[in-house]
Amino acid sequence: MKSSPNNRINAIMDALLSAHEEAQRISYSSLHRMPEYFMTMRVADYFAENFVNFGYRLEAQVKRTFEASDMNVSDISDLLCETDLRSDGRFDLVLHTGKKGRPAHILEFKRGDKTSGMLSDISRLAQISKSAGRHSLKTNYLVLTRRCPSEKNTIDRLIQRLDTALHEVGLGDIEVNIVSSDPQFPYLNANREVVPDRAFQIVILEIQG
């Protein structure tokens, strides 16, 4: 498979839907109850196995990721001055291409859709995207699971809430494309008991500054 915006989004979704089935079959659990690194590993392996030219790095260091990209040195220096982009920080997953392993896309994973948490990750990924310009790391992703009603898709509410929050903090110019799964079952509480009339969704935010 070749990389394209649609192929990448579909791959992330397919990997996580498959991971949800695996969580039920092997762990008697549900994707939304699994650790974030479970999602990270399943997506990473899916890309490596199904795309022609993708490899990956887990917990990739921020500074090394930037230095391995084709961004301008001055842009990298500016990025590393940002308080939420510490040089020794880590990205959950970095997809890279080619023999030199050039970073192509950053993926961060979350459980839940708390507005403050999403804004923090979106802001970081958008800063990178803006600095990248036409270079690598132009398109990055925030991937999360969120609780939702079992018979109603409430993704429009999330989109509206996020759009309002982005404008309130001066990030209204960020391009965010949101794709969600249908409601998934089962939804489990902290005791791993099925909660009636509840489900969860997989949500992918494609971010470009």
Sequence and secondary structure as in RCSB ss.txt:
>XXXX:A:sequence
MKSSPNNRINAIMDALLSAHEEAQRISYSSLHRMPEYFMTMRVADYFAENFVNFGYRLEAQVKRTFEASDMNVSD
ISDLLCETDLRSDGRFDLVLHTGKKGRPAHILEFKRGDKTSGMLSDISRLAQISKSAGRHSLKTNYLVLTRRCPS
EKNTIDRLIQRLDTALHEVGLGDIEVNIVSSDPQFPYLNANREVVPDRAFQIVILEIQG
>XXXX:A:secstr
    HHHHHHHHHHHHHHHHHHHHHHHSS GGGS HHHHHHHHHHHHHHHSSSEEEEEEEEHHHHHHHSSS HHH
HHHHHTSTTS TT EEEEEEEETTTTEEEEEEEEEES  HHHHHHHHHHHHHHHHHHTTSTTSSEEEEEEEEEES
S   HHHHHHHHHHHHHHTT TT EEEEEE   BS  B TTS B TTEEEEEEEEEEE 
